[in-house]
Amino acid sequence: MGIIFTLIALVGLLAALGYTGFLWQFDKVAQKRAGGEVVRQRIKKRMPLAFGSTAAAALGLIITAASGTGGDILGIILAGGAGVWSATQIGQANKQL
C-alpha cells in the first residue's frame, strides 16, 4: 500500500507545481504586454498561496515516503489536498486573469 500512497502524494505535488508554473508563465507573458501590470498585481497576490500549496504537497510526499500507515494517511491528506486545491485554482485563475 505504501507505493500507492506515495503515488497519490506525488500526483498532488505535481498538481501544486503545475499551478505555480502556470502563474509563473502567466507573469512572464504579462511582463511583456502593454497594460499587463494589473494582471501582474493579481498574480503576485496568488503566488504566496501557490508556493504554500507546493510546500505542503512536498511535505506530504516526504511524510508519506518516510513513515508508516499513519504518516501515509497524513501525507495523502496534505499532498492530495494541496493538489486538489491547486487544480481548482488553475481554473479560477484562468477565468480571472
TIVO-2410 file (N, C-alpha, C; in nm, 3 decimals):
# residues 97
REC num residu      c1      c2      c3 atome chaine
REC   1      M   0.082  -0.120   0.000     N      A
REC   1      M   0.000   0.000   0.000    CA      A
REC   1      M   0.086   0.126   0.000     C      A
REC   2      G   0.207   0.117   0.047     N      A
REC   2      G   0.292   0.235   0.057    CA      A
REC   2      G   0.320   0.299  -0.078     C      A
REC   3      I   0.335   0.216  -0.182     N      A
REC   3      I   0.363   0.271  -0.314    CA      A
REC   3      I   0.242   0.347  -0.370     C      A
REC   4      I   0.123   0.299  -0.340     N      A
REC   4      I   0.001   0.368  -0.386    CA      A
REC   4      I  -0.011   0.503  -0.317     C      A
REC   5      F   0.014   0.505  -0.186     N      A
REC   5      F   0.007   0.631  -0.113    CA      A
REC   5      F   0.112   0.730  -0.165     C      A
REC   6      T   0.230   0.679  -0.195     N      A
REC   6      T   0.336   0.766  -0.246    CA      A
REC   6      T   0.299   0.821  -0.384     C      A
REC   7      L   0.240   0.739  -0.468     N      A
REC   7      L   0.199   0.787  -0.600    CA      A
REC   7      L   0.090   0.893  -0.590     C      A
REC   8      I  -0.004   0.874  -0.499     N      A
REC   8      I  -0.109   0.975  -0.480    CA      A
REC   8      I  -0.047   1.107  -0.433     C      A
REC   9      A   0.047   1.100  -0.340     N      A
REC   9      A   0.113   1.220  -0.291    CA      A
REC   9      A   0.196   1.286  -0.401     C      A
REC  10      L   0.256   1.205  -0.487     N      A
REC  10      L   0.335   1.258  -0.597    CA      A
REC  10      L   0.247   1.331  -0.698     C      A
REC  11      V   0.130   1.278  -0.726     N      A
REC  11      V   0.035   1.345  -0.815    CA      A
REC  11      V  -0.008   1.479  -0.755     C      A
REC  12      G  -0.031   1.482  -0.625     N      A
REC  12      G  -0.065   1.607  -0.558    CA      A
REC  12      G   0.046   1.710  -0.571     C      A
REC  13      L   0.170   1.664  -0.556     N      A
REC  13      L   0.284   1.755  -0.570    CA      A
REC  13      L   0.294   1.807  -0.713     C      A
REC  14      L   0.273   1.720  -0.810     N      A
REC  14      L   0.278   1.764  -0.950    CA      A
REC  14      L   0.169   1.866  -0.981     C      A
REC  15      A   0.051   1.849  -0.926     N      A
REC  15      A  -0.056   1.946  -0.947    CA      A
REC  15      A  -0.020   2.081  -0.885     C      A
REC  16      A   0.038   2.078  -0.765     N      A
REC  16      A   0.078   2.203  -0.700    CA      A
REC  16      A   0.189   2.272  -0.777     C      A
REC  17      L   0.284   2.195  -0.827     N      A
REC  17      L   0.391   2.253  -0.909    CA      A
REC  17      L   0.334   2.307  -1.040     C      A
REC  18      G   0.234   2.242  -1.093     N      A
REC  18      G   0.170   2.290  -1.216    CA      A
REC  18      G   0.105   2.426  -1.196     C      A
REC  19      Y   0.041   2.445  -1.081     N      A
REC  19      Y  -0.022   2.574  -1.053    CA      A
REC  19      Y   0.083   2.683  -1.037     C      A
REC  20      T   0.191   2.653  -0.968     N      A
REC  20      T   0.298   2.750  -0.951    CA      A
REC  20      T   0.360   2.786  -1.086     C      A
REC  21      G   0.384   2.686  -1.168     N      A
REC  21      G   0.440   2.710  -1.301    CA      A
REC  21      G   0.345   2.788  -1.391     C      A
REC  22      F   0.216   2.759  -1.379     N      A
REC  22      F   0.115   2.831  -1.456    CA      A
REC  22      F   0.119   2.979  -1.422     C      A
REC  23      L   0.123   3.011  -1.294     N      A
REC  23      L   0.129   3.152  -1.253    CA      A
REC  23      L   0.259   3.217  -1.299     C      A
REC  24      W   0.368   3.143  -1.290     N      A
REC  24      W   0.497   3.198  -1.330    CA      A
REC  24      W   0.497   3.231  -1.479     C      A
REC  25      Q   0.444   3.141  -1.561     N      A
REC  25      Q   0.438   3.167  -1.705    CA      A
REC  25      Q   0.343   3.284  -1.736     C      A
REC  26      F   0.233   3.289  -1.664     N      A
REC  26      F   0.139   3.399  -1.684    CA      A
REC  26      F   0.205   3.532  -1.651     C      A
REC  27      D   0.288   3.534  -1.547     N      A
REC  27      D   0.359   3.655  -1.507    CA      A
REC  27      D   0.458   3.697  -1.615     C      A
REC  28      K   0.528   3.602  -1.674     N      A
REC  28      K   0.625   3.634  -1.779    CA      A
REC  28      K   0.556   3.694  -1.902     C      A
REC  29      V   0.439   3.641  -1.936     N      A
REC  29      V   0.364   3.696  -2.050    CA      A
REC  29      V   0.313   3.836  -2.018     C      A
REC  30      A   0.265   3.856  -1.895     N      A
REC  30      A   0.211   3.987  -1.855    CA      A
REC  30      A   0.321   4.093  -1.851     C      A
REC  31      Q   0.446   4.053  -1.824     N      A
REC  31      Q   0.556   4.148  -1.824    CA      A
REC  31      Q   0.578   4.207  -1.963     C      A
REC  32      K   0.558   4.125  -2.063     N      A
REC  32      K   0.588   4.168  -2.200    CA      A
REC  32      K   0.473   4.245  -2.265     C      A
REC  33      R   0.355   4.236  -2.210     N      A
REC  33      R   0.239   4.302  -2.270    CA      A
REC  33      R   0.219   4.441  -2.213     C      A
REC  34      A   0.170   4.528  -2.298     N      A
REC  34      A   0.134   4.662  -2.252    CA      A
REC  34      A   0.007   4.650  -2.167     C      A
REC  35      G   0.006   4.716  -2.054     N      A
REC  35      G  -0.109   4.710  -1.964    CA      A
REC  35      G  -0.116   4.583  -1.882     C      A
REC  36      G  -0.008   4.508  -1.877     N      A
REC  36      G  -0.007   4.383  -1.803    CA      A
REC  36      G   0.018   4.400  -1.654     C      A
REC  37      E   0.032   4.523  -1.609     N      A
REC  37      E   0.063   4.547  -1.467    CA      A
REC  37      E  -0.051   4.504  -1.376     C      A
REC  38      V  -0.174   4.523  -1.420     N      A
REC  38      V  -0.289   4.482  -1.339    CA      A
REC  38      V  -0.289   4.331  -1.319     C      A
REC  39      V  -0.260   4.258  -1.426     N      A
REC  39      V  -0.254   4.112  -1.418    CA      A
REC  39      V  -0.139   4.070  -1.327     C      A
REC  40      R  -0.027   4.137  -1.338     N      A
REC  40      R   0.089   4.103  -1.255    CA      A
REC  40      R   0.058   4.125  -1.106     C      A
REC  41      Q  -0.018   4.228  -1.074     N      A
REC  41      Q  -0.055   4.251  -0.934    CA      A
REC  41      Q  -0.142   4.137  -0.882     C      A
REC  42      R  -0.235   4.090  -0.965     N      A
REC  42      R  -0.321   3.978  -0.924    CA      A
REC  42      R  -0.240   3.851  -0.908     C      A
REC  43      I  -0.143   3.831  -0.995     N      A
REC  43      I  -0.058   3.712  -0.986    CA      A
REC  43      I   0.026   3.717  -0.859     C      A
REC  44      K   0.078   3.835  -0.825     N      A
REC  44      K   0.160   3.848  -0.705    CA      A
REC  44      K   0.081   3.816  -0.579     C      A
REC  45      K  -0.051   3.842  -0.581     N      A
REC  45      K  -0.135   3.807  -0.466    CA      A
REC  45      K  -0.153   3.656  -0.456     C      A
REC  46      R  -0.154   3.587  -0.569     N      A
REC  46      R  -0.176   3.443  -0.572    CA      A
REC  46      R  -0.048   3.362  -0.549     C      A
REC  47      M   0.067   3.420  -0.579     N      A
REC  47      M   0.191   3.345  -0.576    CA      A
REC  47      M   0.228   3.289  -0.438     C      A
REC  48      P   0.211   3.362  -0.328     N      A
REC  48      P   0.243   3.302  -0.197    CA      A
REC  48      P   0.158   3.179  -0.166     C      A
REC  49      L   0.033   3.181  -0.207     N      A
REC  49      L  -0.053   3.064  -0.186    CA      A
REC  49      L  -0.006   2.947  -0.272     C      A
REC  50      A   0.038   2.976  -0.393     N      A
REC  50      A   0.089   2.870  -0.480    CA      A
REC  50      A   0.214   2.807  -0.421     C      A
REC  51      F   0.304   2.890  -0.369     N      A
REC  51      F   0.425   2.837  -0.305    CA      A
REC  51      F   0.390   2.758  -0.179     C      A
REC  52      G   0.292   2.806  -0.105     N      A
REC  52      G   0.249   2.735   0.016    CA      A
REC  52      G   0.189   2.600  -0.017     C      A
REC  53      S   0.109   2.592  -0.122     N      A
REC  53      S   0.050   2.463  -0.158    CA      A
REC  53      S   0.157   2.367  -0.210     C      A
REC  54      T   0.256   2.419  -0.279     N      A
REC  54      T   0.366   2.335  -0.325    CA      A
REC  54      T   0.448   2.283  -0.207     C      A
REC  55      A   0.472   2.369  -0.110     N      A
REC  55      A   0.545   2.326   0.010    CA      A
REC  55      A   0.466   2.222   0.089     C      A
REC  56      A   0.335   2.242   0.100     N      A
REC  56      A   0.251   2.145   0.172    CA      A
REC  56      A   0.250   2.011   0.101     C      A
REC  57      A   0.243   2.013  -0.032     N      A
REC  57      A   0.244   1.888  -0.108    CA      A
REC  57      A   0.379   1.818  -0.096     C      A
REC  58      A   0.487   1.895  -0.098     N      A
REC  58      A   0.620   1.835  -0.082    CA      A
REC  58      A   0.636   1.774   0.057     C      A
REC  59      L   0.587   1.844   0.158     N      A
REC  59      L   0.591   1.790   0.294    CA      A
REC  59      L   0.508   1.664   0.304     C      A
REC  60      G   0.392   1.663   0.240     N      A
REC  60      G   0.308   1.544   0.240    CA      A
REC  60      G   0.377   1.426   0.174     C      A
REC  61      L   0.448   1.451   0.065     N      A
REC  61      L   0.522   1.344  -0.002    CA      A
REC  61      L   0.634   1.291   0.086     C      A
REC  62      I   0.703   1.380   0.154     N      A
REC  62      I   0.811   1.338   0.244    CA      A
REC  62      I   0.755   1.255   0.359     C      A
REC  63      I   0.645   1.299   0.416     N      A
REC  63      I   0.584   1.224   0.526    CA      A
REC  63      I   0.538   1.087   0.478     C      A
REC  64      T   0.480   1.083   0.360     N      A
REC  64      T   0.432   0.955   0.305    CA      A
REC  64      T   0.548   0.859   0.280     C      A
REC  65      A   0.658   0.911   0.229     N      A
REC  65      A   0.771   0.826   0.194    CA      A
REC  65      A   0.849   0.781   0.317     C      A
REC  66      A   0.840   0.855   0.427     N      A
REC  66      A   0.929   0.829   0.540    CA      A
REC  66      A   0.863   0.761   0.660     C      A
REC  67      S   0.734   0.730   0.654     N      A
REC  67      S   0.670   0.679   0.775    CA      A
REC  67      S   0.575   0.564   0.745     C      A
REC  68      G   0.508   0.519   0.846     N      A
REC  68      G   0.416   0.406   0.836    CA      A
REC  68      G   0.277   0.447   0.791     C      A
REC  69      T   0.179   0.367   0.827     N      A
REC  69      T   0.042   0.388   0.779    CA      A
REC  69      T  -0.017   0.521   0.824     C      A
REC  70      G   0.004   0.558   0.948     N      A
REC  70      G  -0.047   0.686   0.997    CA      A
REC  70      G   0.013   0.803   0.922     C      A
REC  71      G   0.143   0.796   0.897     N      A
REC  71      G   0.209   0.900   0.819    CA      A
REC  71      G   0.164   0.901   0.675     C      A
REC  72      D   0.137   0.781   0.622     N      A
REC  72      D   0.086   0.773   0.484    CA      A
REC  72      D  -0.047   0.847   0.471     C      A
REC  73      I  -0.135   0.824   0.567     N      A
REC  73      I  -0.266   0.889   0.562    CA      A
REC  73      I  -0.252   1.041   0.576     C      A
REC  74      L  -0.168   1.084   0.669     N      A
REC  74      L  -0.145   1.227   0.686    CA      A
REC  74      L  -0.083   1.289   0.561     C      A
REC  75      G   0.012   1.217   0.501     N      A
REC  75      G   0.077   1.266   0.380    CA      A
REC  75      G  -0.019   1.278   0.263     C      A
REC  76      I  -0.110   1.179   0.251     N      A
REC  76      I  -0.209   1.185   0.143    CA      A
REC  76      I  -0.303   1.303   0.164     C      A
REC  77      I  -0.346   1.324   0.286     N      A
REC  77      I  -0.435   1.437   0.314    CA      A
REC  77      I  -0.366   1.568   0.280     C      A
REC  78      L  -0.240   1.580   0.318     N      A
REC  78      L  -0.165   1.703   0.294    CA      A
REC  78      L  -0.138   1.723   0.145     C      A
REC  79      A  -0.076   1.624   0.082     N      A
REC  79      A  -0.037   1.638  -0.059    CA      A
REC  79      A  -0.158   1.633  -0.151     C      A
REC  80      G  -0.251   1.545  -0.123     N      A
REC  80      G  -0.371   1.536  -0.206    CA      A
REC  80      G  -0.457   1.660  -0.195     C      A
REC  81      G  -0.471   1.711  -0.074     N      A
REC  81      G  -0.547   1.835  -0.055    CA      A
REC  81      G  -0.484   1.953  -0.125     C      A
REC  82      A  -0.351   1.963  -0.117     N      A
REC  82      A  -0.282   2.071  -0.186    CA      A
REC  82      A  -0.296   2.057  -0.337     C      A
REC  83      G  -0.292   1.934  -0.386     N      A
REC  83      G  -0.308   1.910  -0.529    CA      A
REC  83      G  -0.447   1.944  -0.579     C      A
REC  84      V  -0.549   1.903  -0.505     N      A
REC  84      V  -0.687   1.934  -0.544    CA      A
REC  84      V  -0.711   2.084  -0.539     C      A
REC  85      W  -0.662   2.149  -0.435     N      A
REC  85      W  -0.678   2.294  -0.423    CA      A
REC  85      W  -0.608   2.364  -0.540     C      A
REC  86      S  -0.488   2.320  -0.574     N      A
REC  86      S  -0.413   2.382  -0.683    CA      A
REC  86      S  -0.484   2.363  -0.817     C      A
REC  87      A  -0.538   2.244  -0.839     N      A
REC  87      A  -0.610   2.219  -0.965    CA      A
REC  87      A  -0.733   2.310  -0.975     C      A
REC  88      T  -0.800   2.332  -0.865     N      A
REC  88      T  -0.916   2.422  -0.863    CA      A
REC  88      T  -0.873   2.565  -0.891     C      A
REC  89      Q  -0.761   2.604  -0.833     N      A
REC  89      Q  -0.712   2.741  -0.850    CA      A
REC  89      Q  -0.666   2.769  -0.992     C      A
REC  90      I  -0.618   2.667  -1.062     N      A
REC  90      I  -0.578   2.687  -1.202    CA      A
REC  90      I  -0.700   2.731  -1.283     C      A
REC  91      G  -0.812   2.664  -1.263     N      A
REC  91      G  -0.934   2.701  -1.334    CA      A
REC  91      G  -0.983   2.840  -1.299     C      A
REC  92      Q  -0.979   2.875  -1.170     N      A
REC  92      Q  -1.021   3.009  -1.129    CA      A
REC  92      Q  -0.927   3.116  -1.181     C      A
REC  93      A  -0.798   3.089  -1.177     N      A
REC  93      A  -0.701   3.189  -1.228    CA      A
REC  93      A  -0.718   3.208  -1.378     C      A
REC  94      N  -0.748   3.101  -1.447     N      A
REC  94      N  -0.766   3.110  -1.592    CA      A
REC  94      N  -0.887   3.198  -1.625     C      A
REC  95      K  -0.992   3.192  -1.544     N      A
REC  95      K  -1.111   3.275  -1.567    CA      A
REC  95      K  -1.085   3.421  -1.528     C      A
REC  96      Q  -1.017   3.442  -1.416     N      A
REC  96      Q  -1.000   3.578  -1.364    CA      A
REC  96      Q  -0.887   3.655  -1.431     C      A
REC  97      L  -0.784   3.587  -1.472     N      A
REC  97      L  -0.671   3.659  -1.528    CA      A
REC  97      L  -0.682   3.662  -1.679     C      A
***
